[in-house]
């Protein structure tokens, strides 16, 4: 596997592939408009990448960065290339690029009543195999709950909240609840 990362810009030849993967990988209520991702990607503190193995489109990652923490907002592997190690390879690339930083991301919590409960279990197991720890913190976005995962045992709530406020242009005031086990 020879993974390489390419910045996503609207004029990229792969832009339609990236947009299509975003639509397939994330439900509408979890997606922000592509124009907004493109806007942020032009600014310092945001990275929007597509990943390739040779000429094969493998996936995408959108991350928000500050001095100490990286928040992976979107990570998706091409449907045709799942279960081949590309998700782990993308996470490793992010960890290498931001060595020393805490990497955080959100996943759907393990609510046993969820229609996709088994998928949630597999997703959390995948992230655990890749060094992510359960912070036991739940954050609410609109009507949806998300469990925060982190690569550091001592999750930095303050910095995480700063990143979320940055994403919302200061309008979102995140609050945590504790995960029920």
Residue pairs with C-beta under 8 A, 6 or more apart in sequence:
1 53
1 85
1 86
1 89
2 53
2 54
3 51
3 52
3 53
3 58
3 86
3 89
3 90
3 93
4 51
4 52
4 53
5 49
5 50
5 51
5 61
5 93
6 12
6 14
6 49
6 50
6 51
6 52
7 41
7 47
7 48
7 49
8 14
8 15
8 18
8 37
8 38
8 41
8 48
8 49
8 50
8 60
9 15
9 38
9 41
10 34
10 38
12 18
12 50
14 50
14 57
17 50
17 57
18 50
18 60
19 34
21 57
21 59
21 60
21 76
21 78
21 79
22 31
22 34
22 60
22 74
22 76
23 31
24 76
24 79
25 74
25 76
25 79
26 74
26 76
29 142
29 143
29 144
30 144
37 48
37 62
37 74
38 48
40 46
40 48
40 64
40 167
41 47
41 48
41 62
45 64
45 65
45 66
45 166
46 62
46 63
46 64
46 65
47 61
47 62
47 63
47 65
48 60
48 61
48 62
49 60
49 61
49 62
50 57
50 59
50 60
51 57
51 58
51 59
51 60
51 61
51 86
51 89
51 90
51 93
52 58
53 81
53 86
56 78
56 81
57 78
58 77
58 78
58 81
58 86
58 89
58 90
59 75
59 76
59 77
59 78
59 81
59 86
59 87
59 90
60 74
60 75
60 76
61 72
61 74
61 75
61 90
61 93
61 94
62 72
62 73
62 74
62 75
63 70
63 71
63 72
63 73
63 94
64 70
64 71
64 73
64 163
64 166
64 167
65 71
65 98
65 101
66 159
66 162
66 163
66 166
67 159
68 101
68 102
68 156
68 159
69 101
69 102
69 103
69 104
69 156
69 159
69 160
69 163
70 94
70 98
70 101
70 102
70 103
70 104
71 104
71 105
71 160
71 163
71 164
72 91
72 94
72 103
72 104
72 105
73 105
73 106
73 167
75 87
75 90
75 91
75 105
77 86
77 87
77 90
78 86
87 126
87 130
88 126
88 129
88 130
91 103
91 130
91 131
92 130
94 103
95 103
95 131
95 151
102 150
102 151
102 152
102 155
102 156
102 159
103 132
103 150
103 151
104 148
104 149
104 150
104 151
104 155
104 160
104 163
105 127
105 132
105 148
105 149
106 139
106 146
106 147
106 148
106 149
107 120
107 123
107 124
107 127
107 146
107 147
107 149
108 114
108 116
108 120
108 123
108 144
108 145
108 146
108 147
109 120
109 138
109 145
109 146
109 147
109 179
110 117
110 120
110 121
110 124
110 147
111 117
111 120
111 145
114 120
124 134
124 147
124 149
127 149
128 134
131 151
132 149
132 150
132 151
133 149
133 150
133 151
133 152
133 153
133 155
134 147
134 149
134 179
135 147
135 148
135 149
135 150
135 155
136 147
136 178
136 179
136 181
137 147
137 148
137 155
137 157
137 176
137 177
137 178
137 179
138 145
138 146
138 147
138 148
138 176
138 177
138 178
138 179
139 145
139 146
139 148
139 164
139 174
139 175
139 176
139 177
140 146
140 175
140 177
147 179
148 155
148 160
148 176
150 156
157 176
160 174
161 174
164 172
164 174
165 171
165 172
165 173
165 174
